Amino acid sequence: MGSQFPFTLADSSLGQLNCLVDGESVVAKSGKRFDVIDPGSGKSWASCPDCREEDVDAAVRSSHRAFQSYSKWTPRQRAQTLLKWHQEIIAARDDLAKILVHETGKPLAEAYGELDYATTFTWWFVGEAERVQGSSIVSAIPGRRAVTIKQPVGVAAALVPWNFPIALTLRKASAALAAGCTMIVKPSPETPITALSVARLALKAGFPPGALNVLTTSLEGTPGLAEALCLHPLVKKVTFTGSTRVGKIISGLCARNLKKSTMELGGNCPFIIFDDANLDQALGQLMGLKWRHAGQACVSSNRVYVQRGVYDKFVDLVINAAALLKMGHGMAEGTTLGPVTTPRSLDRAEEMAKDALAKGAKIVFGTGLRDASGSGGYFMEPTVLTNITDDMLMSQEEIFAPLLGISVFDTEDEVIQRANNTAMGLTSYAFTKNVDRLWRLFELLEAGMVGLNTGNNSSAEAPFGGIKESGSGKESGKDVAIEEFMITKSGTFTIEGL
Ligand SMILES: O=CCCC(=O)O
C-alpha cells in the first residue's frame, strides 16, 4: 500500500491505507474501497476501505474491550502516553504535512501551521489528564458528607470534518484519551489518511490496541456509518464537527438514547471594523482568517462590516492585499491560496457570487467563478465583493470558499443588531480602539467566542465552541473539554458519631 503516493514518506508505515481496528489493519467486509482525491489536481492518489454499517460492531466492541483496561490506567500513565504520542506526531511532521496537502489542498505552509496547532491539543491534554478533580461537600443533614468523582464515560465516537482533519482529530482524541475514554474516529471521505496516520502513531506511542480505532468510508457510506456509530449501545459519547444541517441529524440520533454529545457546527461569523480601528491590524487579521484554507473554516470571517468613515480606504487595502495571494497547488513553491477541497464547494461559491451580483453587489477583485485554466484542481481565484447586503446568500449562509464580501455600516447599535441577526453564534470579531465599546461588544455579540482586535481566537487553552445553532459543548480549554468525556458521580456517606 502507498505505492500510488505522489511523494515519498520518511516513515513508510504512515502509507498504510487500511482501517485500524484493535491495532490491526482491517478492510471493509464488502472488500470495497473508495478513492482519495488531490483537490489540487482533481486526481485520485490513494484508496481506503469503504466501510458500512456491518463494519461498525467489531470496531465498537474492540474499543469497548480496550476501555475495560484503559479506563483503569492512572491519569499519569495516560499523560505520559499522550506525551509520547505528541512527540511521535512532531517527529512525523514532514510526512503528515505532505499527506495533509494532498488530502485537503491547503498550501504546505498552512499544513505545517495546522500541525503546530494540532499538537497544542496533545500537549494541552497531557496537562489536563492529571488535573481532573472531584469535590467534597458538607451536607445539610447532620452526620452526612457527599463527594463527587469524575469517571470516563466509555467509548466515544468522533465524526471529524475535512477542513482541519489532524487538528480536529487531535482536539477530540486527546481529550477523550486524557479522560480515560477510548475512541473510534470516522474521518471524512476526503481526509481519511491523516486520521489513520495519527492513530497508527498512537499505537506506536503505547496506547493499547483498540484505544483509538479508525473506520474510513466514502461519501455514500458516511450517513449509514455515522448513524450506526451514534446508535450503537456501547458508544456512550459522540463528538461531531461539521455543518448545522448534519449536526441536527447527529444530535437527534444521540437524543434517541439520551447519549452525551458535543456539537461544533457552522458559523456565519461577523468581522466588524470601526472607524477608530487600527486598519493595518484589522487587515492583517482579516487576511489570515479569510484566506486560511481558501475560506474553509467554521471560524472564517463570513460577513465583513466596515464603518462608513473608513469603508473606501479599507476596501482598497483589501484589494491590494488580495492581489498578493498566489493561487496554486499546495506543494508548489510560494503558493498562499490552495484549491477548495471539494467540487461541491465550487458550485456553492459560484451560486453565492451570482446571487450577490443579482442583488446589487460589485466585484472589485477576482471573478467569483471557478478557475477555467484546465488544471483539473478545484480552484477559485480570491474574489472580493462590495455593496453586500443582509438579504444576500453570502450574508445568510456559511461561504466556505475564497469569497470575501464587504458591507458598510453607520452605528454601533446597527452593526450589533445586524451581526446578531443570524441563527448562528460561533465566533464574532471586532476591531476598535475604544475600550468601552470593546467591552460592550464582548458582552453583546451573540457568539460562543469573540475576537477583540484579534482574528484568530482558536487555541487549546481557551474553550472552543458556539451557541445558538453553532452547537453545544466545548472543546479545548481548562476542565470543560475533558469533562465532555466524563460523568460526575456523587457519593453520599452517613458517618456515625460525627
Ligand atoms: O473549522 C473549524 C475549526 C477551526 C479552528 O479550530 O480554528
The ligand as a Gaussian input file, in Angstrom:
#p B3LYP/6-31G(d) Opt

LIG

0 1
 O      -13.324000      24.826000      11.132000
 C      -13.344000      24.649000      12.326000
 C      -12.189000      24.644000      13.272000
 C      -11.240000      25.744000      13.029000
 C      -10.398000      26.069000      14.234000
 O      -10.227000      25.224000      15.137000
 O       -9.911000      27.191000      14.284000

